[in-house]
Amino acid sequence: MAKEKQNHTIPHTTKSQMIFFSWAKDILIYVIVLNLFVEFSPVVIIDSFTISIFTAVLLKILLEIILFFEHKVSDFFKEKKVLRIFLVWLIMFSSKFVILEAVDIIFGLHVELGKFLNVILLVVALMLSRQVFRWIYQGLGKTKRPHKEAPV
């Protein structure tokens, strides 16, 4: 009995699907990075895995707002390079205090991200992890190998 080959094509994705995928991917990456920091850094404390998920969602929201604001300022001061660099640096520097304060207000004693330097390292690790994931994903899309259907 011969099996019929099925055509498993991926349908065109919508903008809403891409936004959902991006947020889900980033939050999962953030949960992993946060929990690695909890495990290996004595100053980063999160009471439970559930709270780490909520913290990841909060960090995703805050980082999206900060990056949006940073891009708007950068675009506005495109002609004034020195002022643009200074203001972008100021936004990125002061945003760590905003993150610390927001986490403290929302989670109180349940989440401790450490001091300023710890937050800088955490944010860099979050953004770097997200970028590495993007590079891998894009690299896999550039392969020229034909797609073989998995046996059913």
C-alpha positions in Angstrom: 0.0 0.0 0.0 1.6 3.2 -1.1 1.3 6.3 1.0 0.2 9.5 -0.7 2.5 12.4 -0.3 1.0 15.2 1.5 1.9 18.8 0.7 2.7 20.5 4.0 3.0 24.1 2.9 3.1 26.8 5.4 0.4 29.4 4.9 1.2 33.0 4.6 1.4 34.5 8.1 -0.5 37.6 9.1 1.0 40.6 10.9 -1.0 39.6 14.1 0.6 36.1 13.9 4.1 37.6 13.5 3.6 39.9 16.5 2.2 37.0 18.6 5.2 34.8 17.6 7.7 37.6 18.4 6.2 38.3 21.8 5.9 34.6 22.7 9.5 33.9 21.6 10.9 36.9 23.5 9.0 36.1 26.7 10.2 32.5 26.6 13.8 33.7 26.0 13.4 36.2 28.9 12.0 33.5 31.2 15.0 31.3 30.5 17.5 34.1 30.9 15.8 35.4 34.1 15.8 31.9 35.7 19.5 31.4 34.7 20.3 34.6 36.5 18.3 33.4 39.5 20.2 30.2 39.5 23.7 31.6 39.1 23.6 35.0 40.6 23.0 35.4 44.3 21.6 38.9 44.0 18.9 38.1 41.5 15.9 36.6 43.4 12.5 35.6 42.1 10.2 33.8 44.4 8.6 31.4 41.9 8.5 30.3 38.3 5.1 31.9 37.8 6.5 35.3 39.0 9.4 34.9 36.6 6.9 34.6 33.8 5.1 37.7 34.9 8.5 39.5 35.3 9.5 38.4 31.8 6.2 39.9 30.4 6.8 43.1 32.3 10.4 43.3 31.0 9.2 42.7 27.5 6.7 45.5 27.8 9.2 47.9 29.3 12.0 47.1 26.8 9.5 47.6 23.9 8.5 51.0 25.2 12.1 52.0 25.8 13.3 50.9 22.4 10.3 52.7 20.8 11.1 55.9 22.6 14.8 55.5 21.8 14.1 55.1 18.0 11.7 58.1 18.0 14.4 60.3 19.7 17.0 59.0 17.3 14.9 59.7 14.3 14.0 63.2 15.5 17.6 64.2 16.1 19.0 62.4 13.0 20.7 65.6 11.7 22.3 66.4 15.1 24.6 63.5 15.6 26.2 64.4 18.9 22.9 65.4 20.5 21.3 62.2 19.2 24.1 60.0 20.6 23.9 61.7 24.0 20.1 61.5 24.2 20.0 57.9 23.2 22.7 57.1 25.7 20.7 59.0 28.4 17.6 57.1 27.6 19.4 53.7 27.7 21.1 54.6 30.9 18.1 56.0 32.8 15.9 53.2 31.5 17.6 50.8 33.9 16.3 52.9 36.8 12.8 52.8 35.3 13.0 49.0 35.1 14.2 48.6 38.7 11.5 50.9 39.9 8.7 49.3 37.9 9.7 45.8 39.0 9.8 47.0 42.6 6.4 48.7 42.4 4.7 45.7 40.8 6.4 42.8 42.5 7.8 44.3 45.7 9.8 41.7 47.7 8.9 38.9 45.3 11.5 40.0 42.8 15.0 41.4 43.3 17.0 42.1 40.2 20.0 43.3 42.1 21.6 46.7 41.8 22.1 48.9 38.8 25.0 46.9 37.4 23.1 43.6 37.7 20.2 45.2 35.8 22.5 46.3 33.0 24.0 42.8 32.7 20.5 41.3 32.8 19.2 43.6 30.1 22.2 43.1 27.9 21.8 39.3 28.4 18.1 39.5 27.4 18.8 41.6 24.3 21.8 39.5 23.3 19.9 36.2 23.7 17.1 37.6 21.6 19.6 38.7 18.9 21.3 35.3 18.9 18.0 33.6 18.5 17.2 35.9 15.6 20.6 35.2 13.9 20.0 31.4 14.2 16.5 31.7 12.9 17.5 33.8 9.9 20.5 31.6 9.2 18.3 28.5 9.0 16.1 30.4 6.5 19.0 30.9 4.2 19.8 27.2 3.7 19.4 26.0 0.1 18.6 22.4 1.1 15.3 21.2 -0.3 12.6 20.5 2.3 12.1 16.7 2.8 8.8 15.6 4.1 8.9 13.7 7.4 7.7 10.1 7.1 4.2 9.7 8.5 
